[in-house]
Amino acid sequence: MPSIETFRQTPHLVFGGDYNPEQWPEEVWEEDIRLMRKARVNRVTVGVFSWSSIEPREGEYRFGWLDRVMDLMAENGIGVILATPTASPPPWFTAAHPEALPVTANGVRLVHGSRDTYNPAAPAYREAAKRVAEALAVRYAFHPALRMWHLHNEYGTVSYGPETDRAFRTWLQDKCGNLDALNSTWNTAFWSQGYSEWDQILAPQATQYLPNPSQVLDFKRFSADLLRDCLREQVGVVRSHRPEVPVTTNFMLPSWNHYDQWDLAAEIDDVSVDHYPDTPGIEGDVQVAFGSDLARSFNAGRPWVLMEQATTMVYDYAQGRILARPPGALKFNTLQYLARGATGSLFFQWRSPRAGAEFFHSPMVPHVGEDSRTFREIVELGTTLERLAELAEAPAEGQRVTDARVAIVWDAAAWWSADTRALPSNDLAFLPAVRSVHRALWRLGVNADFVQLGADLSRYRLVLVPSKLAASDAEAEALRAFVTAGGHAVLWYFAGSTDENLNVRPGSFTGAFADLLGIRVEEHHPQLAATALTLSDGSAADCWAETIELKGAQSVAEFTHDPLAGSPAVTRTAVGDGTAHYIGTRLQAEALEAHLHRILGEAGVGKDHPAAGNGLEAVRRHAGAGTYLFLLNHGPDAVVVEARGHDLLTDTDLDGTATLDPGGALILREPANITEH
């Protein structure tokens, strides 16, 4: 077996992708190695969907092919991220354990034929997953090619049915203690839903009309805990054999929200993400920044792993199209990910399969082969990442990979509660609200982290809470403490109208935060989709209005339409040494930017670079003892920027100004004494 010394030990940015040698004859493997070396690939993910190749029959393991692949990678200096294949059980398992197949909310038991055909609550699945993870760990924990464990793939399967019902009842007993507490929390007296025995409780499947909102929210929490427990079991297996090998699982951002990302991140060593913007052009670039900031935040401000991105395609799921990215976008977006903390770039996938469900998914080696724009751009990117190797050094002790003075609250339960049916409006959705706020900051040239309300907020000057229907007393108190100590906070309409169990708070909508905000919200006025609103300061808004009574707050802008003409729409109030702001409508993009610009000024937060904003992205990344300024021009015109330092992309010293053409980038190793803006 090759020795560990065959690997390059100097820091390097990871580069490569998901590799599926079991899908190809072995003569293709040698060609793969030649192309990997040409592209300067140094990392591959192996085994993600290989369960039937590893264990073709229960208890019968065939590791010969994987042994040869692991050795081949080690011989060529390519590290392996070895996956447990538990996202795709083989046919023999589902045939033997039909009770472990997933069941839809409509009561339909799905059959084998795709990936993710398992029920995470089924004991048979959990045991089989641990067994195959154990077999892999026993065989490969000390293999010199092993660099990281990749557990499962994109956790997110939610199932119903008898196995789930039993597990849900156990979870509820732990949470509530007794049926009286459960009936009270869920208000089961409504519609005669009172439970007298635990066995009467089912997961909230398809029913005649509206389900119980509190029951649905608890089921989502249960499902999230279930997936966390599945992950926790596999983490325990692989760490028991060699704990120093880092462990990850890949989050699908941002649309998969079947688990609590903060909870899963706490179980692993490094967060990794799969990220596929669904829009071309600058709006897709905004999504790159959004996903990167989420990944870095989930990883506690440390460098994170870009486990999957597309090479030269954009997946427009809404229109059912796979769009071509323009030349240069692959490299440009990868630099965005690096600026915001990525350890490099991995792709799904290395080589396009000739058949199978994802046979037109974006690859590093496309069907047409080496002589292609895609592979030429891959080779160029590999060369570039080698030139940027110094960015791979970990930040100095106690230093985050990037700095931010603004935070946006990201909360899985806030997303789940906003999905509740029978709310006053469908325009209360969580993800669009959070994205719009992040986009406005990006356009203003201000970078942001994501946080939980229960986390330490002291490093931030401004915390934004764009969608937070359900809020606990503890969360409300955490935000109050932050503001009282000198912070600025912004909350949007409907926030805190219920407690954490979706029980409406009496006395004022936005009740959890009403005292902090110095307001009382008496009535909601949801608007028809085509209705445009104008505020007294000229701000354009839509979707939502409400009757706001000032209880110590000051009005910043008022509604101008009847019956709310003259009534406050945007407010602010001093609390201790800080300020709490409230926005009681959905501001359109330009107005949202204007109000955030005002609030940022009050909070003492400026741009991250004098030229930042309006398409010029500026991010400082810390690596080793150095600071690196990334400047990327997303706009249609050339931009002149202040530039002092050594540009890693061109190996050039700059001291003065530089011109960035559209799609141009600089990565400046800044002088140690430079003043950050």
Secondary structure, DSSP 8 states (H G I E B T S, - for coil): ---GGGS--S---EEEEEE-GGGS-HHHHHHHHHHHHHHT--EEEE-TT-HHHH-SBTTB---HHHHHHHHHHHHTT-EEEEE--TTS--HHHHHH-GGGS-B-TTS-B--SSSS----TT-HHHHHHHHHHHHHHHHHHTT-TTEEEEE-SSS------SHHHHHHHHHHHHHHHSSHHHHHHHHTTTGGG---SSGGG-----S-SS---HHHHHHHHHHHHHHHHHHHHHHHHHHHTT-TTS-EE-EEEETT--SS-HHHHHTTSSS-EEEE--SS-HHHHHHHHHHHHHHHHHHTTTS-BEEEE--SSEEEETTTTEEEE--TTHHHHHHHHHHHTTBSEEEES-SB--SSSTTTTS--SB-TT-SSSHHHHHHHHHHHHHHHTGGGGS-B-TT--SB--SEEEE--HHHHHHHT-TT-S-GGG-HHHHHHHHHHHHHHHT--EEEE-TTS--TT-SEEEES--SB--HHHHHHHHHHHHTT-EEEEETTTTSB-TTS-B-SSSBTHHHHHHHTEEEEEEEE--TT-EEEBTTS-EEESEEEEEEESS-EEEEEB-STTSTTSEEEEEEEETTEEEEEE-SEE-HHHHHHHHHHHHHHHT---SSTT-BTTEEEEEEEEBTEEEEEEEE-SSS-EEEEEEEEETTTTEEEEEEEEE-TT-EEEEE--TT----
